[in-house]
Amino acid sequence: MARKRIDKLSVTLAKILHAQGMGGRLQEYRIFGQWEKIVGAAIARHAQPVTVRGKKLSLVVDSPAWMQQLSLLKPQIIEKVNASLREEAIKDITLRLGEIALTSKPDDPLPVRASLNDEERATIEKYLQGVEDAEIRESIRRVVEKDIQNKKRMLSK
């Protein structure tokens, strides 16, 4: 029996969105979802993506000082976004002043990830025993680890 190839969820979603004529929206969602990872926490606290039109990314920035700083950093931000997306998705950035939604207060410390004990690690390994594909096994491992860490963090509050 031939083994069927399973696509990543992101590949399947990309195919569906492109078929529906919404491929441009996919780039927008990818940039929005990875923004802090792409530019770092400091920039993400002061600037957030609003839209992607063609190859132009629009950002809302919370102060004139940050607007000036980001105008100087445009080439580096474009490079980071394109590297993250693995394609030349963005050629220009526009900046405008406005309020941004903070996901956390700037003075809040970053959340400390709860560590896993030996029993939890053994349980995860038990879950993964039947998964042959290394990439799928690693994805499942990360999801289960994150779930356990989140539950521990919620219980400690």
N, C-alpha and C positions, 0 to 999 in steps of 0.2 A: 504494500500500500504506500503510495507516495505521500510524503509529509508535506502538508500545506504550510506555506510561509505566512507568518502572522506579522502584519505591519504594526508599527508603534501607533498608539492612539493619535498622536499629533499628525502622523502621515495620513491616517484615515480622515481625520477632521479637515486637513488641508485639501484633500481630494474632494470632499463633500462641498466645502466652501468655494473652491474654484469652480466646481460644476454648477453651483448656484450663482456664479458671478460675484462672489464676495471675497475673492482672494486678497484684495487690498485690505479688507477688514481684518484678515488673519494677521497681517504684519502689524497692524495697529494693536491688536490684542497681545501679540507677542512682546511688543515694545512696552506696553502698559504693564503687563504681568512681570516683566523682568527689569523694570526701570531701576529700582534700587540696586539690584545686582549689577547692572550695566554701569551705572554712574557712581555708585557708592552712596552711603547713607547721608553724608553731609550735603551733597548736591540734591539728593532726593527729598530732603526736608525743605528745601527752598525752591525747587522747580519740579513741575510734574507735566507729563505729556498730556495734551488735550486732543489733538487730531493728527492724522497723517493724511495728507492730500498729495497724490502723486508721489513724489520723492521728497516732500517737504514736511518736516516734523514741527509742529507748533507746541511751544511750552508756555505754561503760565508760571511766572516767577513772582515771589512774594516781596521783593524789595528792589529799589533802584541799584543798590550796591551789588546784589547778586546778579541783576540783569547785566551790569557792566562786566562783572567777572565771567559770566557765562558767554557773553558775546566774544570774549577773548578765547574761551575754551571750545567754541563751536567746532573747529576741525577735530579736536580730540574726542568730543562727544560723538560726532558723526562717525569717526573711525571705530569707537567702541560699540556703537549701536550696530553698525554694519558687520563688525567682527562677531558680535553676539548672534546676529541673524544669519551669518554665513553667506551674505549676499549684499550687493550695493543697493540697499533699500532706501537709504536716505542720502540726499545730496545737499540739503540746506535745512537750516533751523530758523524758525521765527520765534521771537520772544515777546511776551506782553505781560504787563503788570497785572496782578490779580491775587485773589486769595486762593490758597491751596489747602486741600484737606489733609491734615496730619493723621497718620496712622498711630502715632504715639507722640507724647510730649518730647521736645528736644532734650530736656534735662533728664528724662527717664533713662536709666541704664538699660543696655541691651539685655533681653531675657537670657538667663543662663539655661543652657540645655541640661535637662536632667540626664544623668548618666545611667547606663543600663548595668544591672548586676549580672552575675554569672548565670543565674537561673533564667532571667529574661533572655539573655543571649542564646542559651541552650534551647529555649522554647522557640525562638525565631529560627534557629537552625533546623529544628524538628519540622516546622512548617515548610521549610524550603527543600527538604530532602527529595521530594518527587519532581522538582522543577529542574529540567535538564538544561534549558537555554540560559547561559550565563548572564546575558543582558536582562532577561525577564527576572531571573533570580535576584539580581542586584536591585532592580526597581522595586520588587516586592519587599526586599530587605529594608530599603530606605523608608518605604511607606509604613511598614510595621514598626520600625524603630521610632519613627516620628510620632506615630499614634501612641505608643507606650510613653514616650517622653512627654507628649501633650497631656495625657491622662495623669501622669505623675505631677506635672506642673499645676494642673487644675486642682488636684487633691491637696497640694501644699499651700494653696491660697486660703 
